[in-house]
């Protein structure tokens, strides 16, 4: 069985798996430990879904978030409150995990741990999130065509999120992790304008 991490554990394998750089080493360590245990029970995706729901509760309820982050409240009290709220409603493994996170005094990092878990799970499943910005909203069929083309190009299962920005005029802008691929008409016009200005100064 995979054991849960200590604060001083080495994170080499975690860094190799997680391509995003926004997660803290501590959050990645806890997320990786939970994912390993969830995989052993074939529950990686369901537990990820439950953890995401808990994250949403924390993000939407400021009082609850402040309670979890309050260092003046003891770890035992934190753990008992989590039991009252979630026991019997979530996977027992996740319930046990929350208890250990509480014992370690790391509940203030729960949102970051959940985000890191999502990233690690996507990496495991070969998924990659892609933001697509267009001038006019695409139909479902058009968006699926974009998704398939991006998936083929990246050799991953693209999860596409659509955004509308009329300022780009036409074409589309793709953001893949930290990479920006600007194929908009506005970008092309800007390039032409710079080329014309450069030509005039010669």
C-alpha positions as CSV (number, residue, x, y, z in Angstrom):
1,X,0.0,0.0,0.0
2,X,1.2,3.5,-0.8
3,X,1.7,5.6,2.3
4,X,0.7,9.2,2.8
5,X,3.5,11.7,2.5
6,X,5.4,13.5,5.2
7,X,6.2,17.2,4.8
8,X,9.9,16.3,4.1
9,X,9.3,13.6,1.5
10,X,11.1,13.8,-1.8
11,X,8.9,14.9,-4.7
12,X,10.9,13.8,-7.8
13,X,8.3,11.5,-9.2
14,X,5.6,14.1,-8.6
15,X,7.4,16.7,-10.5
16,X,8.0,14.4,-13.4
17,X,4.3,13.6,-13.7
18,X,2.9,17.0,-13.2
19,X,3.6,19.3,-16.1
20,X,1.9,22.3,-14.6
21,X,4.1,24.6,-12.4
22,X,1.4,26.3,-10.4
23,X,1.0,23.6,-7.7
24,X,3.1,23.8,-4.6
25,X,5.4,20.8,-3.9
26,X,3.4,20.1,-0.7
27,X,0.1,20.0,-2.5
28,X,1.5,17.8,-5.2
29,X,2.9,15.4,-2.6
30,X,-0.4,14.9,-0.9
31,X,-2.3,14.8,-4.1
32,X,0.1,12.1,-5.5
33,X,-0.3,10.0,-2.4
34,X,-4.1,10.1,-2.6
35,X,-4.1,9.3,-6.3
36,X,-1.8,6.3,-5.8
37,X,-4.1,4.9,-3.1
38,X,-7.2,5.7,-5.2
39,X,-5.7,3.9,-8.2
40,X,-5.2,0.8,-6.0
41,X,-8.9,0.8,-5.4
42,X,-9.8,1.7,-9.0
43,X,-11.4,4.9,-7.6
44,X,-9.2,7.6,-9.0
45,X,-11.9,9.4,-11.0
46,X,-14.7,9.1,-8.5
47,X,-12.5,10.3,-5.6
48,X,-11.3,13.2,-7.8
49,X,-14.9,14.2,-8.4
50,X,-15.7,14.1,-4.7
51,X,-12.6,16.1,-3.8
52,X,-13.5,18.7,-6.5
53,X,-16.9,19.0,-4.9
54,X,-15.3,19.6,-1.5
55,X,-13.0,22.2,-3.0
56,X,-16.1,24.0,-4.5
57,X,-17.7,24.1,-1.0
58,X,-14.5,25.6,0.5
59,X,-14.2,28.2,-2.3
60,X,-17.9,29.2,-2.1
61,X,-18.2,29.2,1.8
62,X,-15.8,31.8,3.2
63,X,-16.7,30.9,6.8
64,X,-15.9,27.3,6.2
65,X,-12.6,28.2,4.5
66,X,-11.6,30.5,7.4
67,X,-12.5,27.7,9.8
68,X,-10.2,25.2,8.0
69,X,-7.3,27.7,7.8
70,X,-7.6,29.0,11.4
71,X,-4.4,27.9,13.3
72,X,-6.1,28.7,16.6
73,X,-8.5,25.7,16.1
74,X,-7.0,22.4,17.0
75,X,-6.4,19.5,14.6
76,X,-8.8,17.3,16.6
77,X,-11.6,19.9,16.3
78,X,-11.0,20.3,12.6
79,X,-11.1,16.5,12.1
80,X,-14.3,16.1,14.1
81,X,-16.0,18.9,12.1
82,X,-15.0,17.2,8.8
83,X,-16.4,13.9,10.1
84,X,-19.8,15.5,11.0
85,X,-20.0,17.1,7.6
86,X,-18.7,14.4,5.2
87,X,-18.6,11.0,6.9
88,X,-20.9,8.5,5.2
89,X,-21.3,10.9,2.2
90,X,-17.9,10.5,0.6
91,X,-15.5,7.6,-0.2
92,X,-14.0,6.2,3.0
93,X,-10.5,6.6,1.6
94,X,-11.1,10.3,1.0
95,X,-12.6,10.6,4.5
96,X,-9.5,9.0,6.0
97,X,-7.3,11.3,3.8
98,X,-9.1,14.4,5.1
99,X,-8.5,13.2,8.6
100,X,-4.8,12.8,8.0
101,X,-4.5,16.2,6.3
102,X,-6.3,17.7,9.4
103,X,-3.8,15.9,11.7
104,X,-0.9,17.3,9.7
105,X,-2.4,20.8,10.1
106,X,-2.6,21.2,6.3
107,X,-6.3,21.8,5.8
108,X,-5.5,25.4,4.6
109,X,-3.9,23.7,1.6
110,X,-7.0,21.6,0.7
111,X,-8.0,23.7,-2.3
112,X,-4.4,23.5,-3.7
113,X,-4.3,19.7,-3.0
114,X,-7.5,19.2,-4.9
115,X,-6.2,21.3,-7.9
116,X,-3.0,19.3,-7.9
117,X,-5.0,16.0,-7.9
118,X,-7.0,17.2,-10.9
119,X,-3.7,18.0,-12.8
120,X,-2.2,14.6,-11.9
121,X,-5.3,12.7,-12.8
122,X,-5.5,14.5,-16.2
123,X,-1.9,13.6,-16.8
124,X,-2.6,10.0,-15.9
125,X,-5.6,9.8,-18.2
126,X,-3.8,11.6,-21.1
127,X,-6.0,14.6,-20.8
128,X,-5.0,18.2,-21.4
129,X,-7.0,21.4,-20.9
130,X,-7.2,23.8,-23.9
131,X,-8.8,27.3,-23.9
132,X,-10.3,28.3,-27.2
133,X,-11.1,31.9,-27.8
134,X,-13.3,32.8,-30.8
135,X,-15.0,35.9,-32.1
136,X,-18.4,34.1,-32.3
137,X,-19.5,31.1,-30.4
138,X,-18.9,27.8,-32.1
139,X,-21.6,25.2,-32.6
140,X,-21.1,21.9,-30.7
141,X,-20.1,20.3,-34.0
142,X,-17.5,23.0,-34.7
143,X,-16.1,22.8,-31.2
144,X,-15.8,19.0,-31.5
145,X,-13.9,19.5,-34.7
146,X,-11.5,21.8,-33.0
147,X,-11.2,19.4,-30.1
148,X,-10.3,16.5,-32.4
149,X,-7.8,18.5,-34.4
150,X,-6.1,19.7,-31.1
151,X,-6.1,16.2,-29.7
152,X,-4.5,14.8,-32.8
153,X,-1.8,17.6,-32.9
154,X,-1.0,17.2,-29.2
155,X,-1.5,13.4,-29.1
156,X,-3.6,13.8,-26.0
157,X,-7.3,13.9,-25.2
158,X,-8.0,17.6,-25.3
159,X,-10.7,19.0,-22.9
160,X,-11.8,22.2,-24.6
161,X,-13.2,25.3,-22.9
162,X,-14.7,27.9,-25.2
163,X,-14.5,31.7,-24.7
164,X,-15.9,34.5,-26.9
165,X,-14.0,37.7,-27.6
166,X,-15.3,39.8,-30.5
167,X,-12.1,41.8,-30.5
168,X,-10.1,39.0,-32.2
169,X,-12.4,39.5,-35.3
170,X,-12.1,36.0,-36.6
171,X,-10.0,32.8,-36.4
172,X,-9.2,31.5,-33.0
173,X,-6.7,31.7,-30.1
174,X,-5.6,28.5,-28.3
175,X,-4.0,28.4,-24.9
176,X,-2.4,25.1,-24.0
177,X,-1.1,25.3,-20.4
178,X,1.5,28.1,-20.6
179,X,1.6,28.2,-24.4
180,X,-0.4,30.7,-26.5
181,X,-1.2,29.9,-30.1
182,X,-2.7,33.1,-31.7
183,X,-4.3,32.3,-35.0
184,X,-6.8,35.2,-34.9
185,X,-7.4,37.7,-37.7
186,X,-6.5,40.5,-35.3
187,X,-3.1,38.9,-34.7
188,X,-2.5,38.6,-38.5
189,X,-3.5,42.2,-39.0
190,X,-1.2,43.3,-36.2
191,X,1.7,41.5,-37.9
192,X,0.9,43.1,-41.3
193,X,0.8,46.5,-39.6
194,X,4.2,46.0,-38.0
195,X,5.6,44.9,-41.3
196,X,4.3,48.0,-43.1
197,X,5.6,50.3,-40.4
198,X,9.0,48.6,-40.6
199,X,9.0,49.0,-44.4
200,X,8.3,52.7,-44.1
201,X,11.2,53.3,-41.9
202,X,13.7,51.8,-44.3
